[in-house]
Amino acid sequence: MRHCVGCGYCCIKSPCVLGQMWYGSEPTERCPGLVWKKSRYVCKLIEEHPNDDSLKKELSVGEGCCCGLNSWRRNVKKR
């Protein structure tokens, strides 16, 4: 498990169920809640509800990146 670098890989490759419900996006589309801030991606749901512990738990905030296929970790850029 590695810390999150804000590369956007997980949200671009596989939008979460909450993002799909909140924004009404299809599973194959990039989540509209994924926003570029300065030098990394952040989740708009978390920014709008920073004290919602159940939301953080559901989205695994702070759990880090566990995807071995994530080749974007070394090259965080706006995509």
mmJSON file of the N, C-alpha and C atoms, coordinates in Angstrom:
{"data_MODEL":{"atom_site":{
"group_PDB":["ATOM","ATOM","ATOM","ATOM","ATOM","ATOM","ATOM","ATOM","ATOM","ATOM","ATOM","ATOM","ATOM","ATOM","ATOM","ATOM","ATOM","ATOM","ATOM","ATOM","ATOM","ATOM","ATOM","ATOM","ATOM","ATOM","ATOM","ATOM","ATOM","ATOM","ATOM","ATOM","ATOM","ATOM","ATOM","ATOM","ATOM","ATOM","ATOM","ATOM","ATOM","ATOM","ATOM","ATOM","ATOM","ATOM","ATOM","ATOM","ATOM","ATOM","ATOM","ATOM","ATOM","ATOM","ATOM","ATOM","ATOM","ATOM","ATOM","ATOM","ATOM","ATOM","ATOM","ATOM","ATOM","ATOM","ATOM","ATOM","ATOM","ATOM","ATOM","ATOM","ATOM","ATOM","ATOM","ATOM","ATOM","ATOM","ATOM","ATOM","ATOM","ATOM","ATOM","ATOM","ATOM","ATOM","ATOM","ATOM","ATOM","ATOM","ATOM","ATOM","ATOM","ATOM","ATOM","ATOM","ATOM","ATOM","ATOM","ATOM","ATOM","ATOM","ATOM","ATOM","ATOM","ATOM","ATOM","ATOM","ATOM","ATOM","ATOM","ATOM","ATOM","ATOM","ATOM","ATOM","ATOM","ATOM","ATOM","ATOM","ATOM","ATOM","ATOM","ATOM","ATOM","ATOM","ATOM","ATOM","ATOM","ATOM","ATOM","ATOM","ATOM","ATOM","ATOM","ATOM","ATOM","ATOM","ATOM","ATOM","ATOM","ATOM","ATOM","ATOM","ATOM","ATOM","ATOM","ATOM","ATOM","ATOM","ATOM","ATOM","ATOM","ATOM","ATOM","ATOM","ATOM","ATOM","ATOM","ATOM","ATOM","ATOM","ATOM","ATOM","ATOM","ATOM","ATOM","ATOM","ATOM","ATOM","ATOM","ATOM","ATOM","ATOM","ATOM","ATOM","ATOM","ATOM","ATOM","ATOM","ATOM","ATOM","ATOM","ATOM","ATOM","ATOM","ATOM","ATOM","ATOM","ATOM","ATOM","ATOM","ATOM","ATOM","ATOM","ATOM","ATOM","ATOM","ATOM","ATOM","ATOM","ATOM","ATOM","ATOM","ATOM","ATOM","ATOM","ATOM","ATOM","ATOM","ATOM","ATOM","ATOM","ATOM","ATOM","ATOM","ATOM","ATOM","ATOM","ATOM","ATOM","ATOM","ATOM","ATOM","ATOM","ATOM","ATOM","ATOM","ATOM","ATOM","ATOM","ATOM","ATOM","ATOM","ATOM","ATOM","ATOM"],
"id":[1,2,3,4,5,6,7,8,9,10,11,12,13,14,15,16,17,18,19,20,21,22,23,24,25,26,27,28,29,30,31,32,33,34,35,36,37,38,39,40,41,42,43,44,45,46,47,48,49,50,51,52,53,54,55,56,57,58,59,60,61,62,63,64,65,66,67,68,69,70,71,72,73,74,75,76,77,78,79,80,81,82,83,84,85,86,87,88,89,90,91,92,93,94,95,96,97,98,99,100,101,102,103,104,105,106,107,108,109,110,111,112,113,114,115,116,117,118,119,120,121,122,123,124,125,126,127,128,129,130,131,132,133,134,135,136,137,138,139,140,141,142,143,144,145,146,147,148,149,150,151,152,153,154,155,156,157,158,159,160,161,162,163,164,165,166,167,168,169,170,171,172,173,174,175,176,177,178,179,180,181,182,183,184,185,186,187,188,189,190,191,192,193,194,195,196,197,198,199,200,201,202,203,204,205,206,207,208,209,210,211,212,213,214,215,216,217,218,219,220,221,222,223,224,225,226,227,228,229,230,231,232,233,234,235,236,237],
"type_symbol":["N","C","C","N","C","C","N","C","C","N","C","C","N","C","C","N","C","C","N","C","C","N","C","C","N","C","C","N","C","C","N","C","C","N","C","C","N","C","C","N","C","C","N","C","C","N","C","C","N","C","C","N","C","C","N","C","C","N","C","C","N","C","C","N","C","C","N","C","C","N","C","C","N","C","C","N","C","C","N","C","C","N","C","C","N","C","C","N","C","C","N","C","C","N","C","C","N","C","C","N","C","C","N","C","C","N","C","C","N","C","C","N","C","C","N","C","C","N","C","C","N","C","C","N","C","C","N","C","C","N","C","C","N","C","C","N","C","C","N","C","C","N","C","C","N","C","C","N","C","C","N","C","C","N","C","C","N","C","C","N","C","C","N","C","C","N","C","C","N","C","C","N","C","C","N","C","C","N","C","C","N","C","C","N","C","C","N","C","C","N","C","C","N","C","C","N","C","C","N","C","C","N","C","C","N","C","C","N","C","C","N","C","C","N","C","C","N","C","C","N","C","C","N","C","C","N","C","C","N","C","C","N","C","C","N","C","C"],
"label_atom_id":["N","CA","C","N","CA","C","N","CA","C","N","CA","C","N","CA","C","N","CA","C","N","CA","C","N","CA","C","N","CA","C","N","CA","C","N","CA","C","N","CA","C","N","CA","C","N","CA","C","N","CA","C","N","CA","C","N","CA","C","N","CA","C","N","CA","C","N","CA","C","N","CA","C","N","CA","C","N","CA","C","N","CA","C","N","CA","C","N","CA","C","N","CA","C","N","CA","C","N","CA","C","N","CA","C","N","CA","C","N","CA","C","N","CA","C","N","CA","C","N","CA","C","N","CA","C","N","CA","C","N","CA","C","N","CA","C","N","CA","C","N","CA","C","N","CA","C","N","CA","C","N","CA","C","N","CA","C","N","CA","C","N","CA","C","N","CA","C","N","CA","C","N","CA","C","N","CA","C","N","CA","C","N","CA","C","N","CA","C","N","CA","C","N","CA","C","N","CA","C","N","CA","C","N","CA","C","N","CA","C","N","CA","C","N","CA","C","N","CA","C","N","CA","C","N","CA","C","N","CA","C","N","CA","C","N","CA","C","N","CA","C","N","CA","C","N","CA","C","N","CA","C","N","CA","C","N","CA","C","N","CA","C","N","CA","C","N","CA","C","N","CA","C","N","CA","C"],
"label_alt_id":[null,null,null,null,null,null,null,null,null,null,null,null,null,null,null,null,null,null,null,null,null,null,null,null,null,null,null,null,null,null,null,null,null,null,null,null,null,null,null,null,null,null,null,null,null,null,null,null,null,null,null,null,null,null,null,null,null,null,null,null,null,null,null,null,null,null,null,null,null,null,null,null,null,null,null,null,null,null,null,null,null,null,null,null,null,null,null,null,null,null,null,null,null,null,null,null,null,null,null,null,null,null,null,null,null,null,null,null,null,null,null,null,null,null,null,null,null,null,null,null,null,null,null,null,null,null,null,null,null,null,null,null,null,null,null,null,null,null,null,null,null,null,null,null,null,null,null,null,null,null,null,null,null,null,null,null,null,null,null,null,null,null,null,null,null,null,null,null,null,null,null,null,null,null,null,null,null,null,null,null,null,null,null,null,null,null,null,null,null,null,null,null,null,null,null,null,null,null,null,null,null,null,null,null,null,null,null,null,null,null,null,null,null,null,null,null,null,null,null,null,null,null,null,null,null,null,null,null,null,null,null,null,null,null,null,null,null],
"label_comp_id":["MET","MET","MET","ARG","ARG","ARG","HIS","HIS","HIS","CYS","CYS","CYS","VAL","VAL","VAL","GLY","GLY","GLY","CYS","CYS","CYS","GLY","GLY","GLY","TYR","TYR","TYR","CYS","CYS","CYS","CYS","CYS","CYS","ILE","ILE","ILE","LYS","LYS","LYS","SER","SER","SER","PRO","PRO","PRO","CYS","CYS","CYS","VAL","VAL","VAL","LEU","LEU","LEU","GLY","GLY","GLY","GLN","GLN","GLN","MET","MET","MET","TRP","TRP","TRP","TYR","TYR","TYR","GLY","GLY","GLY","SER","SER","SER","GLU","GLU","GLU","PRO","PRO","PRO","THR","THR","THR","GLU","GLU","GLU","ARG","ARG","ARG","CYS","CYS","CYS","PRO","PRO","PRO","GLY","GLY","GLY","LEU","LEU","LEU","VAL","VAL","VAL","TRP","TRP","TRP","LYS","LYS","LYS","LYS","LYS","LYS","SER","SER","SER","ARG","ARG","ARG","TYR","TYR","TYR","VAL","VAL","VAL","CYS","CYS","CYS","LYS","LYS","LYS","LEU","LEU","LEU","ILE","ILE","ILE","GLU","GLU","GLU","GLU","GLU","GLU","HIS","HIS","HIS","PRO","PRO","PRO","ASN","ASN","ASN","ASP","ASP","ASP","ASP","ASP","ASP","SER","SER","SER","LEU","LEU","LEU","LYS","LYS","LYS","LYS","LYS","LYS","GLU","GLU","GLU","LEU","LEU","LEU","SER","SER","SER","VAL","VAL","VAL","GLY","GLY","GLY","GLU","GLU","GLU","GLY","GLY","GLY","CYS","CYS","CYS","CYS","CYS","CYS","CYS","CYS","CYS","GLY","GLY","GLY","LEU","LEU","LEU","ASN","ASN","ASN","SER","SER","SER","TRP","TRP","TRP","ARG","ARG","ARG","ARG","ARG","ARG","ASN","ASN","ASN","VAL","VAL","VAL","LYS","LYS","LYS","LYS","LYS","LYS","ARG","ARG","ARG"],
"label_asym_id":["A","A","A","A","A","A","A","A","A","A","A","A","A","A","A","A","A","A","A","A","A","A","A","A","A","A","A","A","A","A","A","A","A","A","A","A","A","A","A","A","A","A","A","A","A","A","A","A","A","A","A","A","A","A","A","A","A","A","A","A","A","A","A","A","A","A","A","A","A","A","A","A","A","A","A","A","A","A","A","A","A","A","A","A","A","A","A","A","A","A","A","A","A","A","A","A","A","A","A","A","A","A","A","A","A","A","A","A","A","A","A","A","A","A","A","A","A","A","A","A","A","A","A","A","A","A","A","A","A","A","A","A","A","A","A","A","A","A","A","A","A","A","A","A","A","A","A","A","A","A","A","A","A","A","A","A","A","A","A","A","A","A","A","A","A","A","A","A","A","A","A","A","A","A","A","A","A","A","A","A","A","A","A","A","A","A","A","A","A","A","A","A","A","A","A","A","A","A","A","A","A","A","A","A","A","A","A","A","A","A","A","A","A","A","A","A","A","A","A","A","A","A","A","A","A","A","A","A","A","A","A","A","A","A","A","A","A"],
"label_entity_id":["1","1","1","1","1","1","1","1","1","1","1","1","1","1","1","1","1","1","1","1","1","1","1","1","1","1","1","1","1","1","1","1","1","1","1","1","1","1","1","1","1","1","1","1","1","1","1","1","1","1","1","1","1","1","1","1","1","1","1","1","1","1","1","1","1","1","1","1","1","1","1","1","1","1","1","1","1","1","1","1","1","1","1","1","1","1","1","1","1","1","1","1","1","1","1","1","1","1","1","1","1","1","1","1","1","1","1","1","1","1","1","1","1","1","1","1","1","1","1","1","1","1","1","1","1","1","1","1","1","1","1","1","1","1","1","1","1","1","1","1","1","1","1","1","1","1","1","1","1","1","1","1","1","1","1","1","1","1","1","1","1","1","1","1","1","1","1","1","1","1","1","1","1","1","1","1","1","1","1","1","1","1","1","1","1","1","1","1","1","1","1","1","1","1","1","1","1","1","1","1","1","1","1","1","1","1","1","1","1","1","1","1","1","1","1","1","1","1","1","1","1","1","1","1","1","1","1","1","1","1","1","1","1","1","1","1","1"],
"label_seq_id":[1,1,1,2,2,2,3,3,3,4,4,4,5,5,5,6,6,6,7,7,7,8,8,8,9,9,9,10,10,10,11,11,11,12,12,12,13,13,13,14,14,14,15,15,15,16,16,16,17,17,17,18,18,18,19,19,19,20,20,20,21,21,21,22,22,22,23,23,23,24,24,24,25,25,25,26,26,26,27,27,27,28,28,28,29,29,29,30,30,30,31,31,31,32,32,32,33,33,33,34,34,34,35,35,35,36,36,36,37,37,37,38,38,38,39,39,39,40,40,40,41,41,41,42,42,42,43,43,43,44,44,44,45,45,45,46,46,46,47,47,47,48,48,48,49,49,49,50,50,50,51,51,51,52,52,52,53,53,53,54,54,54,55,55,55,56,56,56,57,57,57,58,58,58,59,59,59,60,60,60,61,61,61,62,62,62,63,63,63,64,64,64,65,65,65,66,66,66,67,67,67,68,68,68,69,69,69,70,70,70,71,71,71,72,72,72,73,73,73,74,74,74,75,75,75,76,76,76,77,77,77,78,78,78,79,79,79],
"pdbx_PDB_ins_code":[null,null,null,null,null,null,null,null,null,null,null,null,null,null,null,null,null,null,null,null,null,null,null,null,null,null,null,null,null,null,null,null,null,null,null,null,null,null,null,null,null,null,null,null,null,null,null,null,null,null,null,null,null,null,null,null,null,null,null,null,null,null,null,null,null,null,null,null,null,null,null,null,null,null,null,null,null,null,null,null,null,null,null,null,null,null,null,null,null,null,null,null,null,null,null,null,null,null,null,null,null,null,null,null,null,null,null,null,null,null,null,null,null,null,null,null,null,null,null,null,null,null,null,null,null,null,null,null,null,null,null,null,null,null,null,null,null,null,null,null,null,null,null,null,null,null,null,null,null,null,null,null,null,null,null,null,null,null,null,null,null,null,null,null,null,null,null,null,null,null,null,null,null,null,null,null,null,null,null,null,null,null,null,null,null,null,null,null,null,null,null,null,null,null,null,null,null,null,null,null,null,null,null,null,null,null,null,null,null,null,null,null,null,null,null,null,null,null,null,null,null,null,null,null,null,null,null,null,null,null,null,null,null,null,null,null,null],
"Cartn_x":[0.852,0.0,0.886,0.642,1.406,0.474,1.046,0.214,-0.317,-1.426,-2.041,-1.197,-0.905,-0.147,-1.05,-2.343,-3.29,-3.168,-2.836,-2.648,-3.977,-5.051,-6.365,-6.64,-5.678,-5.793,-7.072,-7.305,-8.443,-9.779,-9.919,-11.189,-11.408,-10.33,-10.454,-10.72,-10.027,-10.175,-11.452,-11.878,-13.046,-13.762,-14.684,-15.395,-16.125,-16.119,-16.771,-18.293,-18.96,-20.419,-21.023,-20.427,-20.96,-20.869,-19.77,-19.626,-20.646,-20.893,-21.893,-23.288,-23.589,-24.895,-25.044,-24.011,-24.072,-24.129,-23.288,-23.182,-23.943,-24.456,-25.235,-24.413,-23.136,-22.291,-22.371,-22.057,-22.005,-20.681,-20.628,-19.396,-18.194,-18.421,-17.309,-16.8,-17.491,-17.08,-16.207,-15.371,-14.566,-15.489,-15.244,-16.084,-15.949,-17.069,-17.019,-16.564,-16.551,-16.094,-14.584,-13.887,-12.431,-11.944,-11.319,-10.886,-9.383,-8.771,-7.342,-7.159,-6.342,-6.058,-4.556,-4.034,-2.612,-1.724,-1.447,-0.519,-0.996,-2.301,-2.837,-4.345,-4.903,-6.354,-6.914,-8.105,-8.826,-10.278,-10.959,-12.362,-13.221,-14.084,-14.951,-15.919,-16.351,-17.244,-16.57,-15.303,-14.565,-14.324,-14.028,-13.82,-15.088,-16.24,-17.516,-18.004,-17.516,-17.945,-16.709,-15.822,-14.547,-14.652,-15.763,-15.901,-16.795,-17.163,-18.039,-17.197,-17.05,-16.218,-16.758,-18.075,-18.636,-18.324,-18.321,-17.957,-16.487,-15.639,-14.211,-13.96,-14.689,-14.527,-14.994,-16.136,-16.68,-15.733,-15.059,-14.146,-12.704,-12.48,-11.139,-10.108,-10.546,-9.646,-8.569,-7.334,-6.218,-5.689,-6.35,-5.921,-4.746,-4.585,-3.465,-3.783,-2.826,-2.97,-2.536,-3.405,-3.058,-3.037,-3.14,-3.197,-1.798,-1.373,-0.065,0.028,-1.109,-1.115,-1.017,-0.97,-0.961,0.417,0.542,1.801,1.863,0.775,0.72,1.355,1.658,2.148,3.359,4.247,5.48,5.303,4.158,3.956,2.587,2.465,1.205,1.047,0.017,-0.217,-1.7,-2.097,-3.493,-3.78,-4.8,-5.149,-6.506],
"Cartn_y":[-1.187,0.0,1.234,2.142,3.39,4.567,5.676,6.853,7.407,8.106,8.704,9.885,9.913,11.032,11.975,11.649,12.514,12.444,11.269,11.131,10.974,10.631,10.487,9.132,8.24,6.946,6.192,6.035,5.211,5.822,7.133,7.781,7.885,7.937,7.981,6.583,5.592,4.22,3.548,3.862,3.201,4.129,4.97,5.892,5.143,5.717,5.063,5.141,4.277,4.216,5.527,6.106,7.371,8.487,8.559,9.561,9.367,8.117,7.821,8.213,7.94,8.296,9.815,10.482,11.916,12.728,12.354,13.126,12.519,11.295,10.666,10.238,9.955,9.564,8.072,7.685,6.277,5.7,4.396,3.788,3.95,4.144,4.27,5.71,6.662,8.057,8.446,9.434,9.991,10.71,10.543,11.153,12.68,13.404,14.862,15.419,14.577,15.007,15.022,14.517,14.503,15.83,16.644,17.971,18.161,18.894,19.199,20.434,20.32,21.437,21.605,22.649,22.996,21.925,20.851,19.848,18.416,18.245,16.902,16.896,15.715,15.562,15.401,15.915,15.749,15.401,14.831,14.477,15.65,16.129,17.252,16.893,15.631,15.21,15.39,15.016,15.158,16.634,17.432,18.869,19.542,19.117,19.725,19.218,18.049,17.441,16.954,17.861,17.46,16.758,16.912,16.312,15.073,14.593,13.426,12.152,11.598,10.404,9.188,9.063,7.911,7.998,9.191,9.392,9.049,9.518,9.213,7.716,7.043,5.597,4.892,5.294,4.69,4.847,5.997,6.268,5.868,5.291,4.832,5.963,7.146,8.287,7.999,8.209,7.976,6.554,5.671,4.275,4.083,4.996,4.905,4.095,4.051,3.37,1.913,1.008,-0.412,-1.072,-0.271,-0.835,-0.984,-2.212,-2.486,-2.091,-1.887,-1.512,-0.003,0.75,2.205,2.71,2.954,3.471,4.996,5.624,7.094,7.683,6.882,7.393,8.307,7.984,8.764,10.007,10.124,11.234,11.868,12.579,13.226,14.471,14.458,15.599,15.694,16.859,17.062,16.238,15.409,14.549,14.912],
"Cartn_z":[0.0,0.0,0.0,-0.906,-0.998,-0.759,-0.302,-0.053,-1.379,-1.317,-2.497,-2.966,-4.268,-4.833,-5.621,-5.696,-6.397,-7.906,-8.434,-9.887,-10.622,-9.921,-10.535,-11.161,-11.107,-11.776,-11.399,-10.115,-9.694,-10.129,-10.023,-10.366,-11.875,-12.632,-14.089,-14.633,-14.11,-14.594,-14.102,-12.89,-12.318,-11.338,-11.826,-10.947,-9.833,-8.63,-7.495,-7.621,-6.897,-6.916,-6.416,-5.368,-4.834,-5.865,-6.579,-7.628,-8.732,-9.096,-10.123,-9.656,-8.387,-7.843,-7.728,-7.219,-6.961,-8.255,-9.222,-10.462,-11.625,-11.45,-12.508,-13.706,-13.5,-14.62,-14.872,-16.07,-16.439,-15.947,-15.688,-15.19,-16.122,-17.415,-18.362,-18.49,-17.89,-17.984,-16.8,-17.022,-15.931,-14.945,-13.683,-12.662,-12.694,-12.77,-12.751,-11.408,-10.374,-9.062,-8.924,-9.926,-9.905,-10.479,-9.627,-10.067,-9.849,-10.763,-10.693,-9.824,-8.79,-7.877,-7.761,-8.34,-8.28,-8.9,-8.178,-8.698,-8.484,-8.196,-7.956,-8.144,-8.301,-8.365,-6.961,-6.759,-5.502,-5.819,-4.833,-4.976,-4.497,-5.367,-5.029,-3.895,-3.839,-2.747,-1.394,-1.306,-0.056,0.253,-0.752,-0.52,-0.023,-0.533,-0.14,1.217,1.638,2.908,3.681,4.064,4.664,6.027,6.721,8.042,8.061,6.882,6.779,6.823,8.019,8.202,7.465,7.345,6.638,5.141,4.602,3.197,2.985,3.877,3.78,3.846,4.726,4.855,3.585,3.057,1.837,0.65,0.583,-0.537,-0.246,0.934,1.353,1.38,1.782,1.886,2.923,2.542,3.438,3.427,2.682,2.62,1.666,0.729,-0.206,-1.443,-2.335,-3.62,-3.48,-3.865,-3.779,-5.15,-6.207,-7.549,-8.147,-8.324,-8.908,-10.366,-11.019,-12.429,-12.64,-11.557,-11.657,-12.1,-13.389,-13.939,-13.882,-13.43,-13.391,-12.142,-11.138,-9.856,-9.999,-10.914,-11.056,-11.913,-12.567,-13.489,-13.236,-12.128,-11.788,-12.662,-13.506,-14.398,-14.704,-15.171,-15.532,-16.783,-16.711,-17.845,-18.39],
"occupancy":[1.0,1.0,1.0,1.0,1.0,1.0,1.0,1.0,1.0,1.0,1.0,1.0,1.0,1.0,1.0,1.0,1.0,1.0,1.0,1.0,1.0,1.0,1.0,1.0,1.0,1.0,1.0,1.0,1.0,1.0,1.0,1.0,1.0,1.0,1.0,1.0,1.0,1.0,1.0,1.0,1.0,1.0,1.0,1.0,1.0,1.0,1.0,1.0,1.0,1.0,1.0,1.0,1.0,1.0,1.0,1.0,1.0,1.0,1.0,1.0,1.0,1.0,1.0,1.0,1.0,1.0,1.0,1.0,1.0,1.0,1.0,1.0,1.0,1.0,1.0,1.0,1.0,1.0,1.0,1.0,1.0,1.0,1.0,1.0,1.0,1.0,1.0,1.0,1.0,1.0,1.0,1.0,1.0,1.0,1.0,1.0,1.0,1.0,1.0,1.0,1.0,1.0,1.0,1.0,1.0,1.0,1.0,1.0,1.0,1.0,1.0,1.0,1.0,1.0,1.0,1.0,1.0,1.0,1.0,1.0,1.0,1.0,1.0,1.0,1.0,1.0,1.0,1.0,1.0,1.0,1.0,1.0,1.0,1.0,1.0,1.0,1.0,1.0,1.0,1.0,1.0,1.0,1.0,1.0,1.0,1.0,1.0,1.0,1.0,1.0,1.0,1.0,1.0,1.0,1.0,1.0,1.0,1.0,1.0,1.0,1.0,1.0,1.0,1.0,1.0,1.0,1.0,1.0,1.0,1.0,1.0,1.0,1.0,1.0,1.0,1.0,1.0,1.0,1.0,1.0,1.0,1.0,1.0,1.0,1.0,1.0,1.0,1.0,1.0,1.0,1.0,1.0,1.0,1.0,1.0,1.0,1.0,1.0,1.0,1.0,1.0,1.0,1.0,1.0,1.0,1.0,1.0,1.0,1.0,1.0,1.0,1.0,1.0,1.0,1.0,1.0,1.0,1.0,1.0,1.0,1.0,1.0,1.0,1.0,1.0,1.0,1.0,1.0,1.0,1.0,1.0,1.0,1.0,1.0,1.0,1.0,1.0],
"B_iso_or_equiv":[0.0,0.0,0.0,0.0,0.0,0.0,0.0,0.0,0.0,0.0,0.0,0.0,0.0,0.0,0.0,0.0,0.0,0.0,0.0,0.0,0.0,0.0,0.0,0.0,0.0,0.0,0.0,0.0,0.0,0.0,0.0,0.0,0.0,0.0,0.0,0.0,0.0,0.0,0.0,0.0,0.0,0.0,0.0,0.0,0.0,0.0,0.0,0.0,0.0,0.0,0.0,0.0,0.0,0.0,0.0,0.0,0.0,0.0,0.0,0.0,0.0,0.0,0.0,0.0,0.0,0.0,0.0,0.0,0.0,0.0,0.0,0.0,0.0,0.0,0.0,0.0,0.0,0.0,0.0,0.0,0.0,0.0,0.0,0.0,0.0,0.0,0.0,0.0,0.0,0.0,0.0,0.0,0.0,0.0,0.0,0.0,0.0,0.0,0.0,0.0,0.0,0.0,0.0,0.0,0.0,0.0,0.0,0.0,0.0,0.0,0.0,0.0,0.0,0.0,0.0,0.0,0.0,0.0,0.0,0.0,0.0,0.0,0.0,0.0,0.0,0.0,0.0,0.0,0.0,0.0,0.0,0.0,0.0,0.0,0.0,0.0,0.0,0.0,0.0,0.0,0.0,0.0,0.0,0.0,0.0,0.0,0.0,0.0,0.0,0.0,0.0,0.0,0.0,0.0,0.0,0.0,0.0,0.0,0.0,0.0,0.0,0.0,0.0,0.0,0.0,0.0,0.0,0.0,0.0,0.0,0.0,0.0,0.0,0.0,0.0,0.0,0.0,0.0,0.0,0.0,0.0,0.0,0.0,0.0,0.0,0.0,0.0,0.0,0.0,0.0,0.0,0.0,0.0,0.0,0.0,0.0,0.0,0.0,0.0,0.0,0.0,0.0,0.0,0.0,0.0,0.0,0.0,0.0,0.0,0.0,0.0,0.0,0.0,0.0,0.0,0.0,0.0,0.0,0.0,0.0,0.0,0.0,0.0,0.0,0.0,0.0,0.0,0.0,0.0,0.0,0.0,0.0,0.0,0.0,0.0,0.0,0.0],
"pdbx_formal_charge":[null,null,null,null,null,null,null,null,null,null,null,null,null,null,null,null,null,null,null,null,null,null,null,null,null,null,null,null,null,null,null,null,null,null,null,null,null,null,null,null,null,null,null,null,null,null,null,null,null,null,null,null,null,null,null,null,null,null,null,null,null,null,null,null,null,null,null,null,null,null,null,null,null,null,null,null,null,null,null,null,null,null,null,null,null,null,null,null,null,null,null,null,null,null,null,null,null,null,null,null,null,null,null,null,null,null,null,null,null,null,null,null,null,null,null,null,null,null,null,null,null,null,null,null,null,null,null,null,null,null,null,null,null,null,null,null,null,null,null,null,null,null,null,null,null,null,null,null,null,null,null,null,null,null,null,null,null,null,null,null,null,null,null,null,null,null,null,null,null,null,null,null,null,null,null,null,null,null,null,null,null,null,null,null,null,null,null,null,null,null,null,null,null,null,null,null,null,null,null,null,null,null,null,null,null,null,null,null,null,null,null,null,null,null,null,null,null,null,null,null,null,null,null,null,null,null,null,null,null,null,null,null,null,null,null,null,null],
"auth_seq_id":[1,1,1,2,2,2,3,3,3,4,4,4,5,5,5,6,6,6,7,7,7,8,8,8,9,9,9,10,10,10,11,11,11,12,12,12,13,13,13,14,14,14,15,15,15,16,16,16,17,17,17,18,18,18,19,19,19,20,20,20,21,21,21,22,22,22,23,23,23,24,24,24,25,25,25,26,26,26,27,27,27,28,28,28,29,29,29,30,30,30,31,31,31,32,32,32,33,33,33,34,34,34,35,35,35,36,36,36,37,37,37,38,38,38,39,39,39,40,40,40,41,41,41,42,42,42,43,43,43,44,44,44,45,45,45,46,46,46,47,47,47,48,48,48,49,49,49,50,50,50,51,51,51,52,52,52,53,53,53,54,54,54,55,55,55,56,56,56,57,57,57,58,58,58,59,59,59,60,60,60,61,61,61,62,62,62,63,63,63,64,64,64,65,65,65,66,66,66,67,67,67,68,68,68,69,69,69,70,70,70,71,71,71,72,72,72,73,73,73,74,74,74,75,75,75,76,76,76,77,77,77,78,78,78,79,79,79],
"auth_comp_id":["MET","MET","MET","ARG","ARG","ARG","HIS","HIS","HIS","CYS","CYS","CYS","VAL","VAL","VAL","GLY","GLY","GLY","CYS","CYS","CYS","GLY","GLY","GLY","TYR","TYR","TYR","CYS","CYS","CYS","CYS","CYS","CYS","ILE","ILE","ILE","LYS","LYS","LYS","SER","SER","SER","PRO","PRO","PRO","CYS","CYS","CYS","VAL","VAL","VAL","LEU","LEU","LEU","GLY","GLY","GLY","GLN","GLN","GLN","MET","MET","MET","TRP","TRP","TRP","TYR","TYR","TYR","GLY","GLY","GLY","SER","SER","SER","GLU","GLU","GLU","PRO","PRO","PRO","THR","THR","THR","GLU","GLU","GLU","ARG","ARG","ARG","CYS","CYS","CYS","PRO","PRO","PRO","GLY","GLY","GLY","LEU","LEU","LEU","VAL","VAL","VAL","TRP","TRP","TRP","LYS","LYS","LYS","LYS","LYS","LYS","SER","SER","SER","ARG","ARG","ARG","TYR","TYR","TYR","VAL","VAL","VAL","CYS","CYS","CYS","LYS","LYS","LYS","LEU","LEU","LEU","ILE","ILE","ILE","GLU","GLU","GLU","GLU","GLU","GLU","HIS","HIS","HIS","PRO","PRO","PRO","ASN","ASN","ASN","ASP","ASP","ASP","ASP","ASP","ASP","SER","SER","SER","LEU","LEU","LEU","LYS","LYS","LYS","LYS","LYS","LYS","GLU","GLU","GLU","LEU","LEU","LEU","SER","SER","SER","VAL","VAL","VAL","GLY","GLY","GLY","GLU","GLU","GLU","GLY","GLY","GLY","CYS","CYS","CYS","CYS","CYS","CYS","CYS","CYS","CYS","GLY","GLY","GLY","LEU","LEU","LEU","ASN","ASN","ASN","SER","SER","SER","TRP","TRP","TRP","ARG","ARG","ARG","ARG","ARG","ARG","ASN","ASN","ASN","VAL","VAL","VAL","LYS","LYS","LYS","LYS","LYS","LYS","ARG","ARG","ARG"],
"auth_asym_id":["A","A","A","A","A","A","A","A","A","A","A","A","A","A","A","A","A","A","A","A","A","A","A","A","A","A","A","A","A","A","A","A","A","A","A","A","A","A","A","A","A","A","A","A","A","A","A","A","A","A","A","A","A","A","A","A","A","A","A","A","A","A","A","A","A","A","A","A","A","A","A","A","A","A","A","A","A","A","A","A","A","A","A","A","A","A","A","A","A","A","A","A","A","A","A","A","A","A","A","A","A","A","A","A","A","A","A","A","A","A","A","A","A","A","A","A","A","A","A","A","A","A","A","A","A","A","A","A","A","A","A","A","A","A","A","A","A","A","A","A","A","A","A","A","A","A","A","A","A","A","A","A","A","A","A","A","A","A","A","A","A","A","A","A","A","A","A","A","A","A","A","A","A","A","A","A","A","A","A","A","A","A","A","A","A","A","A","A","A","A","A","A","A","A","A","A","A","A","A","A","A","A","A","A","A","A","A","A","A","A","A","A","A","A","A","A","A","A","A","A","A","A","A","A","A","A","A","A","A","A","A","A","A","A","A","A","A"],
"auth_atom_id":["N","CA","C","N","CA","C","N","CA","C","N","CA","C","N","CA","C","N","CA","C","N","CA","C","N","CA","C","N","CA","C","N","CA","C","N","CA","C","N","CA","C","N","CA","C","N","CA","C","N","CA","C","N","CA","C","N","CA","C","N","CA","C","N","CA","C","N","CA","C","N","CA","C","N","CA","C","N","CA","C","N","CA","C","N","CA","C","N","CA","C","N","CA","C","N","CA","C","N","CA","C","N","CA","C","N","CA","C","N","CA","C","N","CA","C","N","CA","C","N","CA","C","N","CA","C","N","CA","C","N","CA","C","N","CA","C","N","CA","C","N","CA","C","N","CA","C","N","CA","C","N","CA","C","N","CA","C","N","CA","C","N","CA","C","N","CA","C","N","CA","C","N","CA","C","N","CA","C","N","CA","C","N","CA","C","N","CA","C","N","CA","C","N","CA","C","N","CA","C","N","CA","C","N","CA","C","N","CA","C","N","CA","C","N","CA","C","N","CA","C","N","CA","C","N","CA","C","N","CA","C","N","CA","C","N","CA","C","N","CA","C","N","CA","C","N","CA","C","N","CA","C","N","CA","C","N","CA","C","N","CA","C","N","CA","C","N","CA","C","N","CA","C","N","CA","C"],
"pdbx_PDB_model_num":[1,1,1,1,1,1,1,1,1,1,1,1,1,1,1,1,1,1,1,1,1,1,1,1,1,1,1,1,1,1,1,1,1,1,1,1,1,1,1,1,1,1,1,1,1,1,1,1,1,1,1,1,1,1,1,1,1,1,1,1,1,1,1,1,1,1,1,1,1,1,1,1,1,1,1,1,1,1,1,1,1,1,1,1,1,1,1,1,1,1,1,1,1,1,1,1,1,1,1,1,1,1,1,1,1,1,1,1,1,1,1,1,1,1,1,1,1,1,1,1,1,1,1,1,1,1,1,1,1,1,1,1,1,1,1,1,1,1,1,1,1,1,1,1,1,1,1,1,1,1,1,1,1,1,1,1,1,1,1,1,1,1,1,1,1,1,1,1,1,1,1,1,1,1,1,1,1,1,1,1,1,1,1,1,1,1,1,1,1,1,1,1,1,1,1,1,1,1,1,1,1,1,1,1,1,1,1,1,1,1,1,1,1,1,1,1,1,1,1,1,1,1,1,1,1,1,1,1,1,1,1,1,1,1,1,1,1]
}}}
